[in-house]
Amino acid sequence: MDDQQTQKTASQTPSKHEEQDPSAESKERGQGSAQQQKTEIHHHYHYDRQGGMNFGRIFLGLIILVIGMMYLANNLGWMNLSLHFNASMIWPLVLIFIGLSLFQRRGWFGGVFGILLTLLVVVVIAIMVFGVDMTGTTTVSTTRSVEIQKSADITSARVAISSGAGKLIVKGGSSQLVSGTFASNFLTLSQSSQVADKIQDVSLKTEGKWTGFGHKVNTFDLLLNSMTPFALTFDTGAIDMNIDLRTVMATSVDISTGASKLTLVLGDTVASSAVSIDAGASSIDITVPKSVGTQVKIDSGASSKQLDDFTKVDDKTYATDNYSTAEKKITIDLTVGATSLNVHRQ
């Protein structure tokens, strides 16, 4: 009887391993509570990040995107923009950026409102900073004559032509220094001529602002004097250029252009002629006389090139067989992007 009572008492008494430590139990409850709080905080943190839009970052990204697209469109000639960058107007962008960064709202209404506000600010800033005139004007094309008289006693001339999208035709045969026509329905022509040290400097530059979309006319048709040595510079956007210098004494030709089609014909009227072409996505066709030794250096991206009757000197240089012995020489340096390049001899 006593043995049974003793066994029953022992079975009801917890063993050493089964005893519960109050402090350990409290610690476990504390750890569980802390883990739950951490999970709630983590969830709340992500909710804040995902629930609110940072319009400051959107604004900054759009500003960079718009500026890049405007410069690209201007360089390619898709639009004719007057990009007169005014740095003194930039500093308020800092305040706008900070303000939009603070303006964060959740929900679809707040998101849509913030995006529309950001786009509006970007457009207004683009107009103010770059002076973009988006007002449409008449599309009637006007034609004016180009007449630059040759000054007496000059030994050479420098002619610089700057134009946007359109068409440019240049060849020899003028009784003046430079003559021809300019026609446009959205640009005006600024021309100047001055003489210093027996060199006549001529500048022909188109000016104007974007006047909206639609058919645009911008055409130069020029003649150069055939008895005067010329240094020629062309700075253009997306343009169709046809330059025939067979009868022009062109000692140097410097062409900087965007997405263009260029047809260039060179002559043998001078002992040495240097040609430099910096072009974007273009189609370039060059013709040189067989009697002239010609060297072509090409620094290009993904280009399709064909050089008839040229020998490869190195990875970037090609030359005709008579280049080292010819009395007259032409050197052509090309820096081009995605370009179709053809160089012929005739």
Secondary structure, DSSP 8 states (H G I E B T S, - for coil): -HHHHHHHHHHHS--TTT---HHHHHHHHHHHHHHHHHHHHHHHHHHHHHHS--HHHHHHHHHHHHHHHHHHHHHHTSS-------GGGSTHHHHHHHHHHH----HHHHHHHHHHHHHHHHHHHHHHHHT----------EEEEEEE---TT--EEEEEEEE-SEEEEEEEEESSSEEEEEEESS-EEEEEEEEETTEEEEEEEEE-----SS---EEEEEEEETTS-EEEEEEESSEEEEEEETTS-EEEEEEEESS-EEEEEE-SSSSEEEEEEEESSEEEEEEE-TTSEEEEEEEESS-EEEETT-EE-SSSEEE-TTTTT-SSEEEEEEEESSEEEEEEE-
